[in-house]
Amino acid sequence: MKDLIRASLAIIVTSGILMYVVSILEDSSSAGGGGTITVFNWGEYIDPELISQFEEESGITVVYETFDSNEAMMTKIEQGGTSYDVAMPSEYAIEKMKETDLLQPIDLEQITNLENIDPYFLDLAFDPGNEYSIPYFWGTVGIAYNPTLLDGQTFESWDDLWDPTLEQEVILVDSAREVIGMGLNSLGYSLNSRDADELREATDKLKTIGPNVKAIIGDEIVEMMRAEEAAVALTWSGQAADMMWINEDIDFSVPEEGSNLWFDNMIIPKTADNIDGAHQFINFMLDAEVAAQNADYVGYSTPNEAAMELMDPEVTGDERFYPTEDLRERLEVYENLGLEMLGIYNELFLEFKMDMEK
Amino acid sequence: MKNNSTNPFYLIPYYLWIVLFVISPIALVVYYSFFDISGNLTFDNYKNFFSSVYLRLTLSSFWYAFLITLISLLVAYPTAYWLTKTKNKQLWLLLIIIPSWINLLLKAYAFIGIFGLYGPANNLIASIGSERLQILFTDFSFIFVAVYIFIPFMVLPIFNSLDRINPALIDASRDLGASSWTTFRRVIFPLAINGVKAGIQVVFIPALSLFVITRLIAGNKVITLGTAIEQQFLVTQNWGMGSTIAVFLILFMIIIMMVTGEKGGTVNGKIK
């Protein structure tokens, strides 16, 4: 019994000392008195050096957490628990968060660097007047392919993925809207279709791609393409940029029929604690040099015009990742389809996975 | 009487645990299964479950879980039998159990490397002059990895029940003229049947709802009820439908427990 008490005491005393040390460390690191902010972002979606730079400049400590889908992010914000101060959802998620009153209006007067942003990316349909959101990155959905593993196939059309010579060569991203969207686009329909017949036709067409499908996976796509396990992948432009960064043979194309154009944006959730700090962080990320460094690191396309001037013109002139406005005309932004429609998309996706022709 | 008056007090933590972490979660799952996506009370989720997509999903889950259990059993039984005959039983057993301490995700990622087109498995195939095969993202790789993961859970209960058999019974059987096959069939197998049943339970039920390796190893070409539940909760946010699928999983579980638990003559030494 004595031993037990002694052991418990030792544990309690040790924990106490550790907690004291932690509190001292925290005090000294936030010497500027700015407090802390919690940033909630996609994985691999910021240059970590910039976080330290922001902490040094502002005296605010940044707690950084990541999520892997808009839905998971919204669920966590809605449930409270942690009060996130800044998050980076996609456009359709912002529409939804607006509906459910999860967003804090942004005081644009504090975001002086907003002038750096290309006006094309401001005042978009999902958030008129940028009342709640500030552009972070943007991109497209398309086909990444490795010509060294192919016999000269190109991918100007979605139908090229159905080419019988591509047996077991195509990887699809495990996401209902991208895959069903590809089916819809290949038939010339809108990827925001709510028409049951169009969706049925798209799903039936998708099933015939089965023999070409090697796998339907998530972030593992990058590694698979890098290791030349597969020759072709349906993926986001930024993921393709990651692949090209490590395997120079890989190329990327956005098919002619059209595809998805998406925007990720910085927002302040209603549950935020440090609204002032959140504004400072957003403004910091819009600084030309910061945004340029971030875009170089992340590989996605930046909406920051001033930053683009600082970047390698070879990167910003690359129409695969910075399509011209003409090209962008063919692309569609996801609309918030509502939970019910999203459910239907997902059930069709499940059906596609089950009934793919072998 | 004295015993009875002290018992309830000590049982409080146990009951509290059961109510908080077993009964209430199940009750919540059942409760949510009666609500549709906009929060209306409805039976639609159950009707929807009997639509073709989910029924076929259930069938295919059962089929793969059956294959995984059968192959695990075929590998684990002889292994467990051989283990009881070795000198350093505990050491060998430990070696079989250790892999189960490693995180499932790590094992899955390791297999992605092993089964890859340029991985060790294909290097071996190529070295004997054959063409490189697509191993990853096939039914074969899925079942292989699932069996690999579940084998320790199958070996352990079978080993325990085989090890507990009194060797005198086997000697008696041989003395009375039974061949070794008859001894196995009439003496060893019936005496160890509870271990087999326990093994089937611990393998079959989780195998029904595997979802990490369906994506990483089978590339989502095999999908199970687990995949569907994950999708309903995380992507579609249709907690009602997700809960409904979970309710059916619980029902299947109960049925399997009843089937594998009923006929046993003795359970924990008590005659039923």
Boltz contact constraints between the chains, C-beta under 6 A:
constraints:
  - contact:
      token1: [A, 71]
      token2: [B, 234]
      max_distance: 6.0
  - contact:
      token1: [A, 71]
      token2: [B, 235]
      max_distance: 6.0
  - contact:
      token1: [A, 71]
      token2: [B, 237]
      max_distance: 6.0
  - contact:
      token1: [A, 72]
      token2: [B, 234]
      max_distance: 6.0
  - contact:
      token1: [A, 168]
      token2: [B, 134]
      max_distance: 6.0
  - contact:
      token1: [A, 174]
      token2: [B, 220]
      max_distance: 6.0
  - contact:
      token1: [A, 214]
      token2: [B, 137]
      max_distance: 6.0
  - contact:
      token1: [A, 215]
      token2: [B, 137]
      max_distance: 6.0
  - contact:
      token1: [A, 215]
      token2: [B, 219]
      max_distance: 6.0
  - contact:
      token1: [A, 216]
      token2: [B, 219]
      max_distance: 6.0
  - contact:
      token1: [A, 216]
      token2: [B, 220]
      max_distance: 6.0
  - contact:
      token1: [A, 217]
      token2: [B, 215]
      max_distance: 6.0
  - contact:
      token1: [A, 217]
      token2: [B, 219]
      max_distance: 6.0
  - contact:
      token1: [A, 229]
      token2: [B, 116]
      max_distance: 6.0
  - contact:
      token1: [A, 229]
      token2: [B, 117]
      max_distance: 6.0
  - contact:
      token1: [A, 339]
      token2: [B, 37]
      max_distance: 6.0
  - contact:
      token1: [A, 340]
      token2: [B, 37]
      max_distance: 6.0
  - contact:
      token1: [A, 342]
      token2: [B, 236]
      max_distance: 6.0
  - contact:
      token1: [A, 343]
      token2: [B, 236]
      max_distance: 6.0
  - contact:
      token1: [A, 343]
      token2: [B, 238]
      max_distance: 6.0
  - contact:
      token1: [A, 346]
      token2: [B, 231]
      max_distance: 6.0
  - contact:
      token1: [A, 346]
      token2: [B, 235]
      max_distance: 6.0
  - contact:
      token1: [A, 346]
      token2: [B, 236]
      max_distance: 6.0
  - contact:
      token1: [A, 351]
      token2: [B, 53]
      max_distance: 6.0
  - contact:
      token1: [A, 353]
      token2: [B, 220]
      max_distance: 6.0
  - contact:
      token1: [A, 353]
      token2: [B, 223]
      max_distance: 6.0
